[in-house]
Amino acid sequence: MTRDVATLAARLSQLVQVATVTPPDGEALTPETEEVFSRFRALLLQLYPRLFSTAEVTPVGRAGLLLRLAGTGAGAGATALGPVLLMAHQDVVPAPSEGWEASGWTHPPFAGAVEDGEAGLTVYGRGTLDDKGALLVLLEAVEDLLVEGWRPHHDLYLELGGDEESDGPSAVAAIAELQRRGVEPVLVVDEGGAVTTGIIPGLTRQVAVVGVAEKGVVNLELIVSADPRKPAHSSTPPRRSPTAALGRAMAALERHPHPALLDDIAVRMFAELAPFLPGPLRLLLARADRLRPLLARAFPYVGAELAAMVRTTTAATMLRGSSAPNVLAATATAVVNMRVATSSTVADAVRHVEKVVRRAVGSSLTVEVRVLEGHEPTPVSPFDDRWDAVTTAVSAAYPDALTVPYTMLGASDARHAARIAQAVYRFSPLFMSAAQRASVHGVDERVTADSLARGVRFHRALLTGTI
Ligand SMILES: [Zn+2]
């Protein structure tokens, strides 16, 4: 009873029209936000009556929902691996509700416009890819299966985050709740990679990239201060000022990046893509394993994404110094945002920055390196029968696509799930062209109805094949 593509598009349009803009970090929901999220919940109940009447529903965090479909237990099927957790989030990043044309949108971001264009029937609007499209295809698949009389052998959990875009406290609460119940999912799938084309020049095949790990994140504050006993005036500046020293420190961080290393995930990805690449690139990447040092050195010169793939990155973000044109800063500060490679640790990353910064600042000024926050890279998910189940489901939905692993460069809700599960795969079963990938958190976010239908197929295959 799978719905036709026009119906899927119309239903996603309805989800987009409820503007569940992510609530600000750490604050209680305002009555307005509360109202929007409860309207969204009511819409989910209306669209997926069988799911919400069958599942045990637990509110988690500020706006999250944790659903449990009890497994039948007895006589678990030959394919059943164990309890499964599937995640998607209800909230979206902001988009202009007025002046949207000036910012480049073709349709109002929260109108859920459906248009029959070049790529086929397409739904426009904030959240169509991130993550309401993925939420829709997940819920559609489960609803359909339930209506057909299907029941999971093991417990199936669905976590519908309410604030992923503001650091995911509802996902944290959901994972804590599962931990409290002693639930250890054998398999977790959340957003991350997608089905796409053109990730490597000359590669014409569709590729499903599935995140098997996430880099860690560290925010460091660099504080460079002058000797407080020697106040200086901008009309008689000292030879060394905190502001210039901070500048030198940041330049030094660019000159001395973290060591580059091609990890096993990247090697596996290139080895699997190599046969489908044109001539020289095929020969080179097929030997990725043996050419690790060479590729790791070369990638940073090819592009920012490849550079980020092979090392811990550092980006200077918030700078602060003097407050007036004629005032010398006694203290200059910068925040350095680092994404920690899976082969490294937060401590390594901090040590490297400290060494480089201290040398650049010199001894006439004091420098303090303060860790504002940090979390380690996640472990790498296994390439066992769980990985096979994901690739099989991809093939069911996208028969022409190659499935390859990759390391997520950003952070997602899935990293919290890594606390209770070994096998966490980050993948939205939606096709995203390069332009569509750029529309995530950007302008003209859109998804095709065909890709929604395939997304439903992915989840059906995944569920019937694993649980
Ligand atoms: Zn998202």
Boltz pocket constraint, residues with backbone or C-beta under 6 A from the ligand:
constraints:
  - pocket:
      binder: B
      contacts: [[A, 89], [A, 130], [A, 131], [A, 164], [A, 191]]
      max_distance: 6.0
